[in-house]
């Protein structure tokens, strides 16, 4: 089929009549091909004729992205079946889908090269150019995006509560270890033991190990840490 001839006939017929029914304004030379809004480039068509005109243009210029999008949007805005057959709709849907994927990939994407920033106080997200990040950071914006601020604040509160609980448990554990260490040290300092090893063997039945005892005494008993040095022999007489 000679699509250019069919398109010319459609436009010529439209120019020689006046429509009294629903009509749509069509750019004879599409804007994506350089056409403007001047009077000689506009013609009134019925909805179906308008659709057919764009189909013919798409057949003439099959790789023109603007025409693919235009026809695709015409399908969407008119519930598809008013203007186009099932077979034609399937072909257009496939072509439109490919074009959408192409236009939203890499530099074809209008958002290409931008980054998300969020302002928790304002509960807002914005896309900005990376070179403006420092400026936005000074105004309280941080890199990233929050989709649900209510859920975000719930999670933050829950996380803070969990951290608080963990800290309290940690503090309780440390306090328990400190008391046990000081109690153990009292037994060591009041006994007649030649060394930590001797204390471990005679008092604890070698259940701790002298290295572990030195470690917990150093950690929890200030007087032991003060008097104990690497070169000094550790025995109970030092702490009496």
HELIX and SHEET records of a PDB file:
HELIX    1   1 UNK A    3  UNK A   15  1                                  13    
HELIX    2   2 UNK A   31  UNK A   33  5                                   3    
HELIX    3   3 UNK A   39  UNK A   41  5                                   3    
HELIX    4   4 UNK A   47  UNK A   60  1                                  14    
HELIX    5   5 UNK A   65  UNK A   77  1                                  13    
HELIX    6   6 UNK A   86  UNK A  103  1                                  18    
HELIX    7   7 UNK A  106  UNK A  108  5                                   3    
HELIX    8   8 UNK A  130  UNK A  132  5                                   3    
HELIX    9   9 UNK A  133  UNK A  137  1                                   5    
HELIX   10  10 UNK A  149  UNK A  190  1                                  42    
HELIX   11  11 UNK A  196  UNK A  202  1                                   7    
HELIX   12  12 UNK A  210  UNK A  220  1                                  11    
HELIX   13  13 UNK A  222  UNK A  227  1                                   6    
HELIX   14  14 UNK A  236  UNK A  239  5                                   4    
SHEET    1   A 2 UNK A  24  UNK A  27  0                                        
SHEET    2   A 2 UNK A  42  UNK A  45 -1                                        
SHEET    1   B 3 UNK A 124  UNK A 129  0                                        
SHEET    2   B 3 UNK A 114  UNK A 119 -1                                        
SHEET    3   B 3 UNK A 142  UNK A 143 -1                                        
END                                                                             
